[in-house]
Amino acid sequence: HVWPRCRAYPRYATPTWKPAPHLIRHASHRLPPISIPGPRTGCRLPSLTTIRGRCNLFVPVTPTPRPQPARSRRPETRRRSQRRSREERMDHAAEAQRTDLMTITRHALNEQGRHPESRGDFTILLSHIVLGCKFVASAVNKAGLAKLIGLAKLIGLAGETNVQGEEQKKLDVLSNEVFVKALVSSGRTCVLVSEENEAAIFVDAPLRGKYCVCFDPLDGSSNIDYGVSIGTIFGIYMIKDKDNATLEDVLQPGTDMIAAGYCMYGSSCTLVLSTGNGVNGFTLDPSRGEFILTHPNIKIPNKGKIYSVNEGNARNWDAPTAK
């Protein structure tokens, strides 16, 4: 629009702000007749007026908006999905950096704090059991591909039988060696009783501790080829006199057991542990290499949904069991 400077309408010809000098210079020449629309309200000018005069200010005409063609929502959806995936990656990265998770070591230390007289021997022993479970879990995961990757020593029969009369698998022997070495190297065990050994193992004096560990290094190893769960079972007792340990220290009732648990190997590696203060389940996180508390305070429901029993031995049950 062009607002002319004239005597008839000085009110509308005076600009409300000082224009730029270059605009005044170029607009100071005599202009031909121009058409300007007058203000819509509060103005005596007609809707369209032709005035000849000298111009003080040039205001470029605002172009009339044109209808824009409809745009596809696909780019916007793509950007939204990219932003969502970026936020999910950030959340996953933040989750991976969490340090407040309850690991099995932290759980053992908390239990140790309940006993002021404790010296940490049980925590050290438990950490070596956990280490053995990690080694066996890795070997079990590779057993299915043993022939393909050149680890044939993990599968097949070892050519021997254990104390139960069962044919020993190569993986049984390997698991037994792993746990025996892990428990002896802890320096906290005195007697080891394994299903794979005919006699108890008495630890030498320099590495002798005050605990007795009874374990089955790999129960159900014959089920590896069929995808059935297999696992490690262990129980821990206290020895009265570690310098004079005998088999009587092994033959203790279950009520004297200070800790018991099992580690189940499968699609996920789960370790269930009880130290007399409830039962807790820990799942191995491969990215951290730690057992994380995932099932706290496990309890058997009063009324379950699963019926699992070997009915082939029903004739040998006593009356309360049969009922």
C-alpha positions as CSV (number, residue, x, y, z in Angstrom):
1,H,0.0,0.0,0.0
2,V,1.1,3.6,-0.6
3,W,0.0,6.3,1.9
4,P,0.3,9.7,0.1
5,R,1.1,13.0,1.9
6,C,-1.8,15.4,1.1
7,R,-3.8,18.1,2.7
8,A,-7.1,16.2,2.6
9,Y,-6.1,13.4,4.8
10,P,-3.0,14.2,6.8
11,R,-4.0,11.8,9.5
12,Y,-3.5,8.8,7.3
13,A,-0.5,10.2,5.4
14,T,1.8,10.6,8.5
15,P,3.7,7.4,9.2
16,T,3.9,6.1,12.8
17,W,7.6,5.3,12.6
18,K,10.6,6.8,10.9
19,P,11.1,5.1,7.5
20,A,14.5,4.0,6.3
21,P,16.4,6.7,4.3
22,H,16.7,4.6,1.1
23,L,13.0,4.0,1.1
24,I,12.4,7.8,1.4
25,R,14.9,8.6,-1.4
26,H,13.4,6.2,-3.9
27,A,9.8,7.1,-3.0
28,S,10.3,10.9,-3.1
29,H,9.8,11.2,-6.8
30,R,6.6,12.2,-8.4
31,L,4.5,9.1,-8.7
32,P,1.8,8.4,-11.2
33,P,-1.8,8.1,-10.0
34,I,-2.1,5.0,-7.8
35,S,-5.0,3.1,-6.3
36,I,-5.0,2.4,-2.6
37,P,-7.6,0.8,-0.4
38,G,-8.7,2.9,2.5
39,P,-8.9,1.6,6.1
40,R,-11.9,-0.5,6.7
41,T,-13.0,1.2,9.9
42,G,-12.8,4.7,11.2
43,C,-11.9,6.2,7.8
44,R,-13.8,8.6,5.5
45,L,-12.0,7.3,2.4
46,P,-13.9,5.2,0.0
47,S,-13.0,1.6,-0.3
48,L,-10.9,2.4,-3.4
49,T,-9.4,5.9,-3.9
50,T,-7.1,7.4,-6.6
51,I,-4.8,10.1,-5.4
52,R,-1.8,11.9,-7.0
53,G,0.8,13.1,-4.5
54,R,4.3,12.8,-3.1
55,C,4.9,9.6,-1.1
56,N,6.7,9.5,2.2
57,L,6.7,5.7,2.8
58,F,6.5,2.6,0.6
59,V,5.0,-0.5,2.2
60,P,5.2,-3.6,0.0
61,V,1.9,-5.3,-0.7
62,T,1.4,-8.5,1.2
63,P,0.7,-11.3,-1.3
64,T,-2.5,-13.1,-1.1
65,P,-2.0,-16.6,0.4
66,R,-2.5,-19.3,-2.2
67,P,-3.9,-22.7,-1.4
68,Q,-1.2,-25.2,-0.9
69,P,-1.4,-28.7,-2.1
70,A,-2.1,-31.4,0.5
71,R,1.1,-32.9,1.8
72,S,1.5,-36.5,2.7
73,R,1.6,-37.4,6.4
74,R,4.2,-40.1,5.7
75,P,7.3,-37.9,6.3
76,E,5.8,-36.7,9.6
77,T,5.0,-40.3,10.6
78,R,8.6,-41.3,9.7
79,R,10.0,-38.5,11.8
80,R,7.8,-39.4,14.7
81,S,8.9,-43.0,14.5
82,Q,12.6,-42.0,14.3
83,R,12.1,-39.7,17.3
84,R,10.5,-42.6,19.2
85,S,13.2,-45.0,18.3
86,R,15.8,-42.5,19.4
87,E,14.1,-42.1,22.7
88,E,13.9,-45.8,23.2
89,R,17.6,-46.2,22.5
90,M,18.3,-43.5,25.1
91,D,16.1,-45.3,27.6
92,H,17.8,-48.6,26.9
93,A,21.2,-46.9,27.3
94,A,20.1,-45.4,30.6
95,E,18.8,-48.9,31.7
96,A,22.1,-50.5,30.8
97,Q,23.9,-48.0,33.0
98,R,21.9,-48.8,36.1
99,T,24.0,-49.6,39.2
100,D,21.2,-49.9,41.8
101,L,20.2,-53.4,40.7
102,M,20.3,-56.1,43.4
103,T,22.9,-58.6,42.3
104,I,23.5,-61.9,44.1
105,T,26.7,-60.6,45.6
106,R,25.0,-57.5,47.0
107,H,22.2,-59.8,48.3
108,A,24.8,-62.0,50.1
109,L,26.5,-58.9,51.6
110,N,23.1,-57.7,52.9
111,E,22.5,-61.1,54.5
112,Q,26.0,-61.0,55.9
113,G,25.2,-57.7,57.6
114,R,22.5,-59.5,59.6
115,H,25.2,-61.4,61.4
116,P,27.7,-59.0,63.0
117,E,30.0,-61.9,63.9
118,S,30.3,-62.9,60.3
119,R,33.8,-62.6,58.6
120,G,32.6,-62.9,55.0
121,D,33.6,-66.5,54.5
122,F,30.2,-67.5,53.3
123,T,30.0,-64.6,50.8
124,I,33.3,-65.7,49.3
125,L,32.2,-69.3,49.0
126,L,28.9,-68.3,47.3
127,S,30.8,-66.1,44.8
128,H,32.8,-69.1,43.8
129,I,29.7,-71.2,43.4
130,V,28.2,-68.5,41.2
131,L,31.4,-68.4,39.1
132,G,31.1,-72.2,38.5
133,C,27.5,-71.7,37.4
134,K,28.6,-69.1,34.9
135,F,31.2,-71.5,33.4
136,V,28.8,-74.4,33.2
137,A,26.1,-72.1,31.6
138,S,28.6,-71.1,28.9
139,A,29.5,-74.8,28.2
140,V,25.8,-75.9,28.1
141,N,25.0,-73.1,25.6
142,K,27.8,-74.4,23.3
143,A,27.0,-78.1,23.6
144,G,24.3,-78.0,20.9
145,L,26.9,-76.7,18.4
146,A,29.8,-78.7,19.7
147,K,30.2,-80.7,16.5
148,L,30.1,-77.7,14.3
149,I,32.6,-75.5,16.2
150,G,35.0,-78.3,17.0
151,L,34.1,-78.8,20.7
152,A,33.2,-82.5,20.5
153,K,34.7,-83.0,23.9
154,L,31.5,-81.5,25.4
155,I,29.1,-84.1,24.1
156,G,28.9,-87.9,24.1
157,L,29.7,-90.4,26.8
158,A,32.8,-90.3,28.9
159,G,32.9,-94.2,29.2
160,E,32.4,-94.2,32.9
161,T,29.5,-94.4,35.4
162,N,28.9,-92.3,38.5
163,V,28.1,-93.5,42.0
164,Q,24.4,-93.7,41.0
165,G,25.2,-96.2,38.2
166,E,24.5,-93.6,35.5
167,E,26.6,-93.3,32.4
168,Q,28.7,-90.1,32.7
169,K,28.4,-87.6,29.9
170,K,31.5,-85.6,28.9
171,L,29.7,-82.5,30.0
172,D,29.1,-84.0,33.5
173,V,32.8,-84.6,33.9
174,L,33.6,-81.1,32.7
175,S,31.1,-79.5,35.1
176,N,32.3,-81.6,38.0
177,E,35.9,-80.4,37.4
178,V,34.8,-76.8,37.2
179,F,32.9,-76.9,40.5
180,V,35.6,-78.8,42.3
181,K,38.3,-76.4,41.3
182,A,36.1,-73.4,42.0
183,L,35.2,-74.6,45.5
184,V,38.7,-75.7,46.5
185,S,40.2,-72.4,45.2
186,S,37.8,-70.4,47.4
187,G,39.8,-71.5,50.5
188,R,36.5,-71.8,52.5
189,T,35.6,-75.5,52.0
190,C,36.7,-78.5,54.0
191,V,34.8,-81.4,52.4
192,L,33.2,-81.7,48.9
193,V,30.7,-84.4,48.1
194,S,29.8,-84.7,44.4
195,E,27.5,-87.2,42.6
196,E,30.2,-87.8,40.0
197,N,32.8,-88.9,42.6
198,E,32.7,-92.2,44.5
199,A,34.3,-90.7,47.7
200,A,34.2,-87.4,49.4
201,I,37.0,-84.9,48.6
202,F,38.8,-83.6,51.7
203,V,40.6,-80.3,51.0
204,D,44.2,-80.0,51.9
205,A,45.1,-78.0,55.0
206,P,46.5,-74.8,53.4
207,L,43.2,-74.3,51.5
208,R,40.9,-75.8,54.1
209,G,37.8,-73.9,55.4
210,K,34.8,-74.6,57.6
211,Y,32.2,-75.5,55.1
212,C,31.0,-78.7,53.5
213,V,29.4,-78.5,50.1
214,C,27.3,-81.3,48.6
215,F,26.4,-80.9,44.9
216,D,25.3,-82.4,41.7
217,P,27.3,-80.5,39.1
218,L,24.9,-81.2,36.2
219,D,21.7,-82.9,36.8
220,G,19.8,-84.2,33.8
221,S,22.6,-83.9,31.3
222,S,21.1,-86.6,29.1
223,N,18.3,-84.1,28.3
224,I,20.5,-81.6,26.5
225,D,19.7,-83.0,23.1
226,Y,16.0,-82.6,23.8
227,G,15.9,-79.1,25.1
228,V,14.8,-80.2,28.6
229,S,16.0,-78.1,31.5
230,I,19.2,-79.2,33.3
231,G,20.8,-77.7,36.3
232,T,23.2,-77.7,39.2
233,I,22.1,-78.5,42.8
234,F,24.0,-77.6,45.9
235,G,23.7,-77.6,49.7
236,I,26.1,-76.1,52.2
237,Y,26.8,-77.3,55.8
238,M,29.0,-76.1,58.6
239,I,31.9,-78.3,59.8
240,K,32.4,-78.4,63.5
241,D,36.1,-78.9,63.5
242,K,37.9,-78.3,60.2
243,D,41.1,-79.8,61.4
244,N,39.4,-83.1,62.2
245,A,36.8,-83.4,59.5
246,T,35.1,-86.8,59.0
247,L,32.2,-88.3,57.0
248,E,30.0,-87.7,60.0
249,D,30.2,-84.0,59.3
250,V,28.7,-84.7,55.9
251,L,25.8,-86.8,57.1
252,Q,23.9,-84.0,58.8
253,P,20.2,-83.5,58.7
254,G,18.7,-81.0,56.4
255,T,17.7,-78.8,59.3
256,D,21.4,-78.1,59.8
257,M,21.9,-76.8,56.3
258,I,22.9,-73.2,56.2
259,A,22.2,-72.6,52.5
260,A,20.8,-74.4,49.5
261,G,20.0,-73.7,45.9
262,Y,20.0,-74.7,42.3
263,C,21.0,-73.1,39.0
264,M,18.9,-74.0,36.0
265,Y,20.3,-73.7,32.5
266,G,18.1,-73.0,29.5
267,S,16.8,-70.1,27.5
268,S,17.8,-68.1,30.6
269,C,20.1,-69.0,33.4
270,T,18.3,-68.8,36.7
271,L,19.8,-69.3,40.2
272,V,17.5,-69.9,43.1
273,L,19.0,-69.5,46.6
274,S,17.9,-69.7,50.1
275,T,20.0,-68.9,53.2
276,G,17.2,-69.5,55.7
277,N,15.6,-66.1,55.2
278,G,13.2,-66.7,52.3
279,V,13.8,-68.0,48.8
280,N,15.0,-65.6,46.0
281,G,15.6,-66.1,42.3
282,F,18.3,-64.5,40.3
283,T,18.6,-64.4,36.5
284,L,22.0,-64.1,34.7
285,D,22.3,-60.9,32.6
286,P,24.7,-61.7,29.8
287,S,25.5,-58.1,29.1
288,R,26.6,-57.5,32.7
289,G,27.8,-61.0,33.6
290,E,25.9,-60.7,36.9
291,F,23.0,-62.6,38.4
292,I,20.2,-60.0,39.0
293,L,17.4,-60.4,41.5
294,T,14.3,-61.0,39.4
295,H,12.1,-63.2,41.7
296,P,12.2,-62.0,45.3
297,N,10.6,-63.9,48.1
298,I,9.4,-67.0,46.1
299,K,6.6,-68.9,47.8
300,I,4.6,-72.0,46.8
301,P,0.9,-70.9,46.5
302,N,-1.7,-72.6,48.7
303,K,-3.5,-73.8,45.6
304,G,-1.5,-74.2,42.5
305,K,-2.4,-74.8,38.9
306,I,0.2,-77.4,38.0
307,Y,0.0,-81.1,38.7
308,S,3.4,-82.9,38.4
309,V,4.0,-86.3,39.9
310,N,5.4,-89.6,38.8
311,E,2.3,-91.8,39.2
312,G,4.3,-94.9,38.3
313,N,5.4,-94.9,42.0
314,A,1.9,-94.4,43.4
315,R,1.8,-97.9,44.9
316,N,4.8,-97.1,47.0
317,W,3.3,-93.9,48.5
318,D,2.3,-93.7,52.1
319,A,-1.2,-92.7,53.0
320,P,-0.6,-88.9,53.5
321,T,1.2,-88.6,50.1
322,A,-1.5,-90.6,48.3
323,K,-4.2,-88.4,49.9
